[in-house]
Protein backbone atom coordinates (compact mmCIF):
# COMPACT_ATOMS: atom_id res chain seq x y z
CA UNK A 1 0.00 0.00 0.00
CA UNK A 2 1.65 3.23 -1.09
CA UNK A 3 1.63 6.43 0.96
CA UNK A 4 1.26 9.89 -0.46
CA UNK A 5 3.10 12.99 0.85
CA UNK A 6 2.10 16.44 -0.38
CA UNK A 7 3.92 19.77 -0.42
CA UNK A 8 7.31 18.11 -0.71
CA UNK A 9 10.23 20.49 -1.41
CA UNK A 10 12.58 19.61 -4.26
CA UNK A 11 16.17 20.63 -3.47
CA UNK A 12 17.72 20.04 -6.89
CA UNK A 13 17.89 23.71 -7.86
CA UNK A 14 17.47 27.12 -6.27
CA UNK A 15 13.75 27.28 -7.13
CA UNK A 16 13.04 24.91 -4.20
CA UNK A 17 9.62 24.05 -5.65
CA UNK A 18 7.52 23.24 -2.58
CA UNK A 19 4.39 21.79 -4.16
CA UNK A 20 5.52 18.29 -5.16
CA UNK A 21 3.53 15.16 -4.42
CA UNK A 22 5.50 11.98 -3.76
CA UNK A 23 4.10 8.47 -3.57
CA UNK A 24 6.24 5.98 -1.68
CA UNK A 25 5.94 2.37 -0.69
CA UNK A 26 8.01 0.32 1.75
CA UNK A 27 10.67 2.99 1.99
CA UNK A 28 11.02 3.54 -1.77
CA UNK A 29 9.82 6.40 -3.94
CA UNK A 30 7.47 5.07 -6.60
CA UNK A 31 6.00 8.21 -8.16
CA UNK A 32 6.72 11.95 -8.17
CA UNK A 33 4.11 14.44 -9.35
CA UNK A 34 4.65 18.07 -10.48
CA UNK A 35 8.47 17.75 -10.56
CA UNK A 36 10.46 18.83 -13.63
CA UNK A 37 12.86 16.44 -15.37
CA UNK A 38 15.68 17.50 -13.04
CA UNK A 39 13.46 17.05 -9.98
CA UNK A 40 12.28 13.64 -11.17
CA UNK A 41 15.89 12.51 -11.36
CA UNK A 42 16.62 13.96 -7.92
CA UNK A 43 13.90 11.83 -6.30
CA UNK A 44 13.62 8.78 -8.54
CA UNK A 45 17.33 7.99 -8.84
CA UNK A 46 18.01 8.18 -5.10
CA UNK A 47 18.37 4.81 -3.38
CA UNK A 48 17.77 5.39 0.36
CA UNK A 49 19.10 1.95 1.37
CA UNK A 50 21.71 1.91 4.09
CA UNK A 51 25.21 1.87 2.71
CA UNK A 52 28.59 1.46 4.37
CA UNK A 53 31.36 4.02 3.94
CA UNK A 54 34.14 3.14 1.55
CA UNK A 55 37.77 3.60 2.58
CA UNK A 56 40.42 3.17 -0.12
CA UNK A 57 38.16 0.91 -2.16
CA UNK A 58 36.74 -1.30 0.59
CA UNK A 59 33.59 -1.08 2.67
CA UNK A 60 34.23 -0.27 6.32
CA UNK A 61 32.12 0.33 9.43
CA UNK A 62 31.07 3.86 10.26
CA UNK A 63 33.32 3.85 13.35
CA UNK A 64 36.30 2.84 11.25
CA UNK A 65 35.42 5.51 8.70
CA UNK A 66 35.23 8.27 11.32
CA UNK A 67 38.53 7.15 12.79
CA UNK A 68 40.18 7.26 9.35
CA UNK A 69 38.66 10.69 8.66
CA UNK A 70 40.04 11.94 11.96
CA UNK A 71 43.52 10.74 11.05
CA UNK A 72 43.37 12.43 7.65
CA UNK A 73 42.20 15.72 9.11
CA UNK A 74 44.51 15.77 12.14
CA UNK A 75 47.56 15.14 9.99
CA UNK A 76 46.66 17.84 7.43
CA UNK A 77 48.40 21.20 7.68
CA UNK A 78 46.31 22.97 5.05
CA UNK A 79 42.89 21.36 4.59
CA UNK A 80 40.08 22.56 2.38
CA UNK A 81 36.38 22.20 3.17
CA UNK A 82 34.55 22.57 -0.13
CA UNK A 83 31.05 22.31 -1.54
CA UNK A 84 28.23 22.87 0.94
CA UNK A 85 25.64 23.90 -1.63
CA UNK A 86 23.46 20.79 -1.74
CA UNK A 87 23.66 20.37 2.02
CA UNK A 88 21.15 21.91 4.40
CA UNK A 89 21.87 25.04 6.40
CA UNK A 90 22.43 23.06 9.60
CA UNK A 91 25.14 20.96 7.93
CA UNK A 92 26.71 24.06 6.38
CA UNK A 93 27.08 25.55 9.88
CA UNK A 94 28.93 22.42 10.94
CA UNK A 95 31.17 22.60 7.87
CA UNK A 96 32.20 26.13 8.83
CA UNK A 97 32.73 24.99 12.43
CA UNK A 98 34.95 22.17 11.19
CA UNK A 99 36.96 24.66 9.12
CA UNK A 100 37.32 26.89 12.17
CA UNK A 101 38.53 23.98 14.33
CA UNK A 102 41.00 22.85 11.67
CA UNK A 103 42.28 26.26 10.60
CA UNK A 104 41.08 25.27 7.14
CA UNK A 105 39.93 27.09 4.04
CA UNK A 106 36.17 26.84 3.47
CA UNK A 107 34.65 27.55 0.09
CA UNK A 108 31.34 26.68 -1.54
CA UNK A 109 30.33 25.94 -5.12
CA UNK A 110 29.41 29.63 -5.25
CA UNK A 111 32.98 30.27 -6.33
CA UNK A 112 32.33 28.43 -9.62
CA UNK A 113 28.76 29.71 -10.16
CA UNK A 114 27.69 33.01 -8.58
CA UNK A 115 30.93 33.93 -6.79
CA UNK A 116 31.32 36.86 -9.20
CA UNK A 117 27.74 37.83 -8.31
CA UNK A 118 28.79 37.97 -4.66
CA UNK A 119 31.71 40.21 -5.59
CA UNK A 120 29.35 42.46 -7.54
CA UNK A 121 26.90 42.68 -4.63
CA UNK A 122 29.72 43.76 -2.34
CA UNK A 123 30.64 46.45 -4.85
CA UNK A 124 27.30 47.96 -5.86
CA UNK A 125 24.62 46.36 -3.67
CA UNK A 126 21.74 44.13 -4.70
CA UNK A 127 18.35 45.69 -5.40
CA UNK A 128 16.29 42.52 -5.02
CA UNK A 129 12.86 41.07 -4.26
CA UNK A 130 11.21 37.71 -3.62
CA UNK A 131 9.81 35.26 -6.14
CA UNK A 132 6.38 35.96 -4.60
CA UNK A 133 6.70 39.54 -5.81
CA UNK A 134 7.72 38.28 -9.24
CA UNK A 135 4.62 36.10 -9.42
CA UNK A 136 2.21 38.71 -8.13
CA UNK A 137 3.58 41.99 -9.46
CA UNK A 138 6.17 41.75 -12.23
CA UNK A 139 5.01 42.80 -15.70
CA UNK A 140 8.47 42.77 -17.31
CA UNK A 141 10.95 39.95 -16.86
CA UNK A 142 14.48 40.10 -18.16
CA UNK A 143 16.56 36.91 -18.27
CA UNK A 144 20.24 37.66 -18.94
CA UNK A 145 22.70 34.83 -19.60
CA UNK A 146 20.50 32.08 -18.22
CA UNK A 147 18.34 29.33 -19.63
CA UNK A 148 15.67 28.61 -17.03
CA UNK A 149 13.89 26.02 -19.16
CA UNK A 150 16.94 23.80 -18.74
CA UNK A 151 18.49 24.87 -15.45
CA UNK A 152 15.30 25.81 -13.57
CA UNK A 153 12.55 24.19 -15.66
CA UNK A 154 9.57 25.17 -13.46
CA UNK A 155 10.67 28.77 -12.94
CA UNK A 156 8.54 30.00 -15.83
CA UNK A 157 5.42 28.09 -14.79
CA UNK A 158 5.63 28.94 -11.10
CA UNK A 159 6.68 32.58 -11.34
CA UNK A 160 7.21 34.11 -14.75
CA UNK A 161 4.04 32.96 -16.46
CA UNK A 162 1.88 32.23 -13.40
CA UNK A 163 -1.26 34.21 -12.65
CA UNK A 164 -0.68 36.55 -9.71
CA UNK A 165 -2.58 39.21 -7.81
CA UNK A 166 -1.60 42.04 -10.16
CA UNK A 167 -0.86 39.78 -13.11
CA UNK A 168 -4.28 38.14 -13.60
CA UNK A 169 -3.58 37.12 -17.20
CA UNK A 170 -0.45 35.19 -16.27
CA UNK A 171 1.86 35.02 -19.26
CA UNK A 172 -0.19 37.63 -21.14
CA UNK A 173 0.31 40.11 -18.29
CA UNK A 174 4.06 40.10 -18.78
CA UNK A 175 6.74 40.89 -21.31
CA UNK A 176 9.53 38.30 -21.36
CA UNK A 177 12.91 39.44 -22.64
CA UNK A 178 15.84 37.02 -22.90
CA UNK A 179 19.40 38.14 -23.57
CA UNK A 180 21.82 35.40 -24.55
CA UNK A 181 24.69 34.61 -26.88
CA UNK A 182 22.80 31.72 -28.52
CA UNK A 183 19.22 30.66 -29.16
CA UNK A 184 17.91 28.42 -26.36
CA UNK A 185 14.58 27.03 -25.22
CA UNK A 186 14.17 30.19 -23.14
CA UNK A 187 14.88 32.56 -26.02
CA UNK A 188 12.23 30.74 -28.07
CA UNK A 189 9.66 31.24 -25.30
CA UNK A 190 10.44 34.96 -25.02
CA UNK A 191 8.63 37.95 -26.52
CA UNK A 192 11.98 39.51 -27.32
CA UNK A 193 15.30 37.73 -27.86
CA UNK A 194 18.38 39.90 -27.82
CA UNK A 195 21.42 38.07 -29.13
CA UNK A 196 24.68 39.46 -27.76
CA UNK A 197 28.11 38.62 -29.14
CA UNK A 198 29.92 36.29 -26.78
CA UNK A 199 31.96 38.30 -24.26
CA UNK A 200 30.25 41.64 -25.02
CA UNK A 201 27.67 41.71 -22.22
CA UNK A 202 29.48 44.46 -20.33
CA UNK A 203 29.44 46.80 -23.31
CA UNK A 204 25.75 46.15 -23.98
CA UNK A 205 24.88 46.76 -20.33
CA UNK A 206 26.88 49.99 -20.29
CA UNK A 207 25.08 51.16 -23.44
CA UNK A 208 21.73 50.38 -21.81
CA UNK A 209 22.69 52.34 -18.69
CA UNK A 210 23.60 55.31 -20.85
CA UNK A 211 20.34 55.12 -22.78
CA UNK A 212 18.28 54.81 -19.60
CA UNK A 213 19.99 57.96 -18.33
CA UNK A 214 18.94 59.79 -21.51
CA UNK A 215 22.31 59.89 -23.23
CA UNK A 216 22.54 59.69 -27.00
CA UNK A 217 24.09 56.70 -28.71
CA UNK A 218 25.91 57.33 -31.96
CA UNK A 219 27.18 53.88 -32.83
CA UNK A 220 24.81 51.75 -34.94
CA UNK A 221 25.31 48.75 -32.68
CA UNK A 222 27.03 47.55 -29.53
CA UNK A 223 28.04 43.95 -28.88
CA UNK A 224 26.07 42.80 -31.91
CA UNK A 225 22.86 44.52 -30.79
CA UNK A 226 21.43 47.28 -33.02
CA UNK A 227 20.95 50.76 -31.56
CA UNK A 228 17.20 50.63 -32.23
CA UNK A 229 16.89 47.40 -30.24
CA UNK A 230 18.83 48.90 -27.33
CA UNK A 231 16.70 52.08 -27.35
CA UNK A 232 13.56 49.92 -27.38
CA UNK A 233 14.84 47.88 -24.41
CA UNK A 234 15.75 50.98 -22.40
CA UNK A 235 12.28 52.45 -22.96
CA UNK A 236 10.56 49.20 -22.03
CA UNK A 237 12.60 48.99 -18.85
CA UNK A 238 11.77 52.56 -17.82
CA UNK A 239 8.09 52.27 -18.62
CA UNK A 240 7.21 48.94 -17.08
CA UNK A 241 5.28 48.81 -13.81
CA UNK A 242 7.50 46.31 -12.03
CA UNK A 243 10.55 44.84 -13.73
CA UNK A 244 12.69 41.96 -12.53
CA UNK A 245 16.02 40.88 -14.00
CA UNK A 246 17.25 37.32 -13.57
CA UNK A 247 20.86 36.55 -14.35
CA UNK A 248 22.99 33.46 -14.67
CA UNK A 249 26.31 31.94 -15.67
CA UNK A 250 26.25 33.76 -19.00
CA UNK A 251 27.47 36.79 -17.04
CA UNK A 252 29.53 35.20 -14.26
CA UNK A 253 31.54 32.76 -16.38
CA UNK A 254 32.21 35.12 -19.27
CA UNK A 255 35.05 37.61 -19.65
CA UNK A 256 34.37 40.44 -17.23
CA UNK A 257 32.73 38.11 -14.68
CA UNK A 258 31.88 40.25 -11.60
CA UNK A 259 32.12 43.46 -13.62
CA UNK A 260 29.36 42.19 -15.93
CA UNK A 261 27.15 41.46 -12.94
CA UNK A 262 27.93 44.79 -11.27
CA UNK A 263 26.91 46.57 -14.47
CA UNK A 264 23.57 44.74 -14.55
CA UNK A 265 22.95 45.45 -10.86
CA UNK A 266 23.82 49.11 -11.46
CA UNK A 267 21.40 49.22 -14.41
CA UNK A 268 18.69 47.86 -12.13
CA UNK A 269 19.55 50.46 -9.48
CA UNK A 270 19.41 53.21 -12.11
CA UNK A 271 15.98 52.02 -13.25
CA UNK A 272 14.57 52.63 -9.78
CA UNK A 273 14.72 56.36 -10.59
CA UNK A 274 11.93 55.66 -13.08
CA UNK A 275 10.02 52.58 -11.90
CA UNK A 276 10.31 49.58 -9.62
CA UNK A 277 13.01 47.15 -10.77
CA UNK A 278 14.75 44.27 -8.98
CA UNK A 279 17.28 41.55 -9.72
CA UNK A 280 17.49 37.91 -8.62
CA UNK A 281 20.49 35.67 -9.40
CA UNK A 282 19.35 32.29 -10.73
CA UNK A 283 21.02 30.10 -8.13
CA UNK A 284 21.83 26.55 -9.19
CA UNK A 285 22.29 24.13 -6.29
CA UNK A 286 19.32 23.75 -3.95
CA UNK A 287 20.98 25.53 -1.02
CA UNK A 288 23.86 27.42 -2.60
CA UNK A 289 22.08 30.58 -1.52
CA UNK A 290 22.15 29.16 2.03
CA UNK A 291 25.88 28.48 1.74
CA UNK A 292 26.42 32.20 1.12
CA UNK A 293 24.10 33.10 4.00
CA UNK A 294 25.67 30.69 6.50
CA UNK A 295 29.25 31.50 5.59
CA UNK A 296 28.46 35.21 5.80
CA UNK A 297 26.81 35.04 9.22
CA UNK A 298 29.53 32.73 10.57
CA UNK A 299 32.59 34.44 9.06
CA UNK A 300 31.50 37.78 7.65
CA UNK A 301 32.20 36.68 4.06
CA UNK A 302 30.13 34.60 1.63
CA UNK A 303 32.80 32.18 0.32
CA UNK A 304 36.61 31.83 -0.06
CA UNK A 305 37.37 32.06 3.66
CA UNK A 306 40.57 30.90 5.36
CA UNK A 307 40.82 30.18 9.09
CA UNK A 308 44.54 29.44 8.81
CA UNK A 309 45.44 32.40 11.01
CA UNK A 310 42.80 31.62 13.59
CA UNK A 311 40.32 34.21 12.32
CA UNK A 312 38.37 34.42 9.04
CA UNK A 313 40.19 35.98 6.10
CA UNK A 314 38.45 36.60 2.76
CA UNK A 315 40.34 35.85 -0.44
CA UNK A 316 38.60 35.33 -3.78
CA UNK A 317 41.28 34.18 -6.22
CA UNK A 318 43.34 32.89 -3.29
CA UNK A 319 41.04 30.87 -1.04
CA UNK A 320 38.55 29.96 -3.78
CA UNK A 321 38.72 26.22 -4.30
CA UNK A 322 40.00 26.07 -7.88
CA UNK A 323 42.86 28.45 -7.09
CA UNK A 324 43.65 26.88 -3.72
CA UNK A 325 43.75 23.34 -5.13
CA UNK A 326 45.45 24.12 -8.46
CA UNK A 327 48.25 26.00 -6.69
CA UNK A 328 48.90 22.90 -4.60
CA UNK A 329 48.04 24.65 -1.33
CA UNK A 330 45.51 22.05 -0.11
CA UNK A 331 46.98 18.88 1.40
CA UNK A 332 43.60 17.27 2.25
CA UNK A 333 39.98 18.05 1.44
CA UNK A 334 36.51 17.45 2.80
CA UNK A 335 34.03 17.63 -0.07
CA UNK A 336 30.47 18.12 1.07
CA UNK A 337 27.53 17.61 -1.29
CA UNK A 338 29.28 18.67 -4.49
CA UNK A 339 31.37 17.13 -7.24
CA UNK A 340 34.55 19.04 -8.10
CA UNK A 341 35.88 15.85 -9.70
CA UNK A 342 33.29 16.34 -12.45
CA UNK A 343 33.03 20.11 -12.54
CA UNK A 344 36.47 21.59 -11.93
CA UNK A 345 39.00 22.26 -14.70
CA UNK A 346 41.13 19.17 -15.26
CA UNK A 347 44.25 20.51 -13.58
CA UNK A 348 42.35 21.18 -10.35
CA UNK A 349 40.42 17.90 -10.54
CA UNK A 350 43.65 15.95 -11.05
CA UNK A 351 45.38 17.74 -8.20
CA UNK A 352 42.44 16.77 -5.98
CA UNK A 353 43.13 13.12 -6.74
CA UNK A 354 46.69 13.50 -5.42
CA UNK A 355 45.62 14.42 -1.89
CA UNK A 356 43.49 12.57 0.69
CA UNK A 357 39.83 13.44 0.20
CA UNK A 358 36.78 12.76 2.34
CA UNK A 359 33.58 13.00 0.32
CA UNK A 360 30.23 13.36 2.09
CA UNK A 361 27.56 12.71 -0.54
CA UNK A 362 24.41 10.59 -0.96
CA UNK A 363 25.46 9.56 -4.47
CA UNK A 364 28.61 8.02 -5.83
CA UNK A 365 29.74 11.11 -7.70
CA UNK A 366 33.00 11.21 -9.63
CA UNK A 367 34.58 12.82 -6.57
CA UNK A 368 33.17 10.03 -4.36
CA UNK A 369 34.43 7.32 -6.71
CA UNK A 370 37.93 8.82 -6.56
CA UNK A 371 37.91 9.68 -2.85
CA UNK A 372 40.09 8.23 -0.11
CA UNK A 373 36.93 7.99 1.99
CA UNK A 374 33.30 8.22 0.85
CA UNK A 375 30.66 8.76 3.51
CA UNK A 376 27.23 8.04 1.98
CA UNK A 377 24.56 10.18 3.64
CA UNK A 378 20.81 10.72 3.33
CA UNK A 379 19.07 13.39 1.26
CA UNK A 380 17.44 16.30 3.06
CA UNK A 381 13.77 16.52 2.21
CA UNK A 382 13.61 12.77 1.47
CA UNK A 383 14.97 10.90 4.49
CA UNK A 384 16.60 13.61 6.61
CA UNK A 385 15.50 17.06 7.80
CA UNK A 386 16.88 20.57 7.63
CA UNK A 387 16.35 23.93 5.98
CA UNK A 388 17.40 25.49 2.69
CA UNK A 389 17.39 28.97 1.19
CA UNK A 390 15.56 29.55 -2.08
CA UNK A 391 17.31 31.65 -4.73
CA UNK A 392 15.50 34.74 -3.42
CA UNK A 393 16.75 34.24 0.16
CA UNK A 394 13.51 32.75 1.53
CA UNK A 395 14.26 29.81 3.88
CA UNK A 396 12.14 26.67 3.61
CA UNK A 397 11.93 23.72 5.99
CA UNK A 398 12.64 20.29 4.48
CA UNK A 399 10.65 17.49 6.06
CA UNK A 400 11.61 13.85 5.48
CA UNK A 401 8.89 11.45 4.30
CA UNK A 402 11.01 8.28 4.39
CA UNK A 403 12.54 6.72 7.49
CA UNK A 404 16.25 7.51 7.61
CA UNK A 405 18.53 4.56 6.99
CA UNK A 406 21.63 6.69 6.54
CA UNK A 407 23.12 9.47 8.69
CA UNK A 408 22.51 13.08 7.72
CA UNK A 409 25.32 15.34 6.50
CA UNK A 410 25.06 17.21 9.80
CA UNK A 411 25.44 14.05 11.89
CA UNK A 412 28.52 13.05 9.90
CA UNK A 413 30.09 16.50 10.29
CA UNK A 414 29.45 16.48 14.05
CA UNK A 415 31.35 13.19 14.25
CA UNK A 416 34.21 14.63 12.19
CA UNK A 417 34.41 17.61 14.55
CA UNK A 418 34.53 15.22 17.53
CA UNK A 419 37.37 13.32 15.86
CA UNK A 420 39.30 16.53 15.22
CA UNK A 421 39.03 17.88 18.78
CA UNK A 422 39.70 14.48 20.37
CA UNK B 1 41.07 21.93 -42.03
CA UNK B 2 41.13 23.61 -38.64
CA UNK B 3 38.66 26.14 -37.25
CA UNK B 4 39.12 28.46 -34.31
CA UNK B 5 35.84 28.63 -32.43
CA UNK B 6 34.64 30.14 -29.15
CA UNK B 7 33.73 27.52 -26.58
CA UNK B 8 30.67 27.98 -24.38
CA UNK B 9 29.91 25.32 -21.76
CA UNK B 10 26.64 24.92 -19.88
CA UNK B 11 23.94 22.71 -18.50
CA UNK B 12 21.68 20.63 -20.76
CA UNK B 13 18.66 18.53 -19.84
CA UNK B 14 20.40 15.41 -21.17
CA UNK B 15 23.50 16.15 -19.07
CA UNK B 16 21.36 16.63 -15.94
CA UNK B 17 19.41 13.42 -16.58
CA UNK B 18 22.61 11.45 -17.18
CA UNK B 19 24.09 12.93 -14.01
CA UNK B 20 21.22 11.50 -11.95
CA UNK B 21 21.80 8.07 -13.47
CA UNK B 22 25.42 8.27 -12.37
CA UNK B 23 28.55 10.18 -13.32
CA UNK B 24 30.54 6.97 -13.49
CA UNK B 25 28.38 5.59 -16.33
CA UNK B 26 29.32 5.42 -20.02
CA UNK B 27 26.08 7.26 -20.81
CA UNK B 28 27.18 10.31 -18.78
CA UNK B 29 30.56 10.28 -20.53
CA UNK B 30 28.85 10.12 -23.96
CA UNK B 31 26.34 12.88 -23.19
CA UNK B 32 28.99 15.27 -21.89
CA UNK B 33 31.12 14.91 -25.04
CA UNK B 34 28.23 15.76 -27.37
CA UNK B 35 29.20 19.14 -28.84
CA UNK B 36 26.89 21.53 -30.71
CA UNK B 37 28.09 23.49 -33.73
CA UNK B 38 26.68 25.74 -36.45
CA UNK B 39 25.91 23.81 -39.67
CA UNK B 40 28.13 26.02 -41.85
CA UNK B 41 31.08 25.58 -39.49
CA UNK B 42 30.51 21.83 -39.60
CA UNK B 43 30.54 21.90 -43.40
CA UNK B 44 33.70 24.00 -43.39
CA UNK B 45 35.36 21.29 -41.33
CA UNK B 46 34.28 18.82 -44.01
CA UNK B 47 32.33 16.82 -41.45
CA UNK B 48 28.76 15.59 -41.10
CA UNK B 49 26.45 15.43 -38.11
CA UNK B 50 27.48 12.61 -35.78
CA UNK B 51 31.13 12.76 -36.83
CA UNK B 52 33.86 13.16 -34.28
CA UNK B 53 36.31 16.04 -34.05
CA UNK B 54 39.25 17.02 -31.88
CA UNK B 55 38.91 20.14 -29.75
CA UNK B 56 42.13 21.61 -28.44
CA UNK B 57 43.34 24.37 -26.13
CA UNK B 58 46.71 24.83 -24.47
CA UNK B 59 45.26 22.96 -21.49
CA UNK B 60 44.50 19.76 -23.40
CA UNK B 61 42.48 18.12 -26.14
CA UNK B 62 39.37 15.95 -26.35
CA UNK B 63 37.41 14.03 -28.97
CA UNK B 64 33.79 15.13 -29.20
CA UNK B 65 30.77 14.10 -31.25
CA UNK B 66 29.32 16.93 -33.33
CA UNK B 67 25.64 17.82 -33.55
CA UNK B 68 24.22 20.71 -35.56
CA UNK B 69 22.23 23.34 -33.67
CA UNK B 70 21.21 26.95 -34.24
CA UNK B 71 24.33 28.35 -32.60
CA UNK B 72 25.80 31.46 -34.20
CA UNK B 73 28.75 30.83 -36.48
CA UNK B 74 32.06 30.64 -34.68
CA UNK B 75 30.68 29.07 -31.49
CA UNK B 76 31.03 25.57 -30.07
CA UNK B 77 28.83 24.42 -27.18
CA UNK B 78 29.77 21.58 -24.82
CA UNK B 79 27.77 20.38 -21.81
CA UNK B 80 29.44 21.06 -18.49
CA UNK B 81 31.41 18.03 -17.30
CA UNK B 82 34.73 16.20 -17.39
CA UNK B 83 35.14 16.41 -21.19
CA UNK B 84 34.81 20.20 -21.37
CA UNK B 85 36.94 20.57 -18.26
CA UNK B 86 39.98 19.11 -20.04
CA UNK B 87 39.96 22.29 -22.13
CA UNK B 88 39.43 24.79 -19.31
CA UNK B 89 42.34 26.43 -17.53
CA UNK B 90 42.61 27.37 -13.88
CA UNK B 91 43.34 31.09 -14.24
CA UNK B 92 40.39 32.67 -12.44
CA UNK B 93 41.64 36.26 -12.79
CA UNK B 94 41.39 36.75 -9.05
CA UNK B 95 37.72 35.79 -8.81
CA UNK B 96 37.72 32.02 -8.25
CA UNK B 97 35.82 31.48 -11.51
CA UNK B 98 37.60 29.56 -14.29
CA UNK B 99 36.91 30.61 -17.91
CA UNK B 100 34.01 28.22 -18.55
CA UNK B 101 32.58 30.43 -21.31
CA UNK B 102 34.33 32.30 -24.08
CA UNK B 103 37.48 30.22 -24.44
CA UNK B 104 39.13 30.10 -27.86
CA UNK B 105 39.43 26.48 -29.09
CA UNK B 106 40.88 24.85 -32.19
CA UNK B 107 38.66 22.27 -33.84
CA UNK B 108 40.01 19.73 -36.33
CA UNK B 109 38.45 16.61 -37.88
Interface residues (C-beta under 8 A of the other chain):
Chain A: X37 X38 X41 X42 X44 X45 X107 X111 X112 X115 X116 X119 X147 X150 X151 X153 X181 X182 X183 X195 X198 X199 X249 X250 X252 X253 X254 X255 X257 X258 X303 X304 X316 X317 X320 X321 X322 X323 X326 X339 X341 X342 X343 X344 X345 X346 X347 X348 X349 X363 X364 X365 X366 X369
Chain B: X6 X8 X9 X10 X11 X12 X13 X16 X17 X19 X20 X21 X22 X23 X24 X59 X60 X70 X71 X72 X75 X77 X80 X81 X82 X85 X86 X88 X89 X90 X92 X93 X94 X95 X96 X97 X98 X99 X100 X101 X102
